């Protein structure tokens, strides 16, 4: 067998001697095998060992292996450099592997930086537009989520951290746990539903969203455990008006605005204010941890909103109605969820003896949530000139929206 001119050229480029090339041509090797091995630039001693294998085992099925593993157009020879926090995903986004196309062109599970071999079987993805999912911070938020992970079963002092509380405070706190545990269940389901739609060209986003789904599950776990670990029990199921905003998203960005921007802004402020309504260091620690998790989700939402507004041509026409729908769902939840309001008023008042103080503090909490929401949008220079008036209305009258037992007591 005489090697082709192209294969001989590759062999010379790999540093193979004339003697080795003569031995190859006298062997049972095929030109395709040799060309691929030459692409890998294997040293002479390894090629001689392979020729020994061919001579000694001519009937071995692998004697005809084409070595297509060396015939890949992917960039090779790269060496990523770890940073202070180890080797992170951002550190390996180098060369061609760090190029994220505006439109991902493969419908299958091929990872970015490689090519599909043979027939392409579509994987059922529906999102190929980078502007529809991307956020520059997703790659770092994923790493942060992994680094900062915590386990409710062992990282909290369940044996000695909790203390007995008055019945009304325990029941009110358990009601808050029930509501936000349920929110976590729905959040996990919503994220999982959209996760499978995103093509693999945007794996950083997929990886981050997987951590959000895990965080949501941990929220379910820790709040359910807390409600059942201190002599209380689960409260009433939440109304779930807010879920309509999440489910109603016709696009991924619709959903992210409703869940990760509007809702998460209010949730983060709520959890960070636990120092005012949680009754023990143990309970405050739970919500401080949850606030840190939700802050990552909010940061992704804001990062995606910033990218979407900048690179989606129709963003200006879409965002107004997207936000209005998301804010409307948030308003409906606050107006009609009487159980959450009652629980917060009792906790903020420190009991049932001075409920008006709890109402006043709830106004302060709603003001903080509203201000934080606008500041979060301003942090990415997003102009929201007309916010749903119901959000501001909750500051004026946080009990507006229905007959509440607390209203009757507080006005007596």
Secondary structure, DSSP 4 states (H G I P E B T S, - for coil): -PPPHHHHHHHHHTT--HHHHHHHHTSS--HHHHHHHHHTT--HHHHHHHHHHHHH-TT-GGGG---GGG---S--------BTTBS-HHHH--GGGG---SB----SSPPTTS---SSPPP----B-BGGGT--TTHHHHHHHHHHT---HHHHS-TTTS-----HHHHHHHHHHHHHHHHHHHHHHHHHHHHHTTB-GGGHHHHHHHHHHHHHHHHHHHHHHHHHTSSS----PPP--HHHHHHHT-SSHHHHHIIIIIIIHHHHHHHHHTHHHH--SHHHHHHHHHHHHHHHHHHHHHHHHHHHHHHH-TTHHHHHHHHHHHHHHHHHHHHHH-HHHHHHHHHHHHTSSS-HHHHHHHHHHHHHHHHHHHHHHHHTTT----S--HHHHHHHH-TTTTS--HHHHHHT-
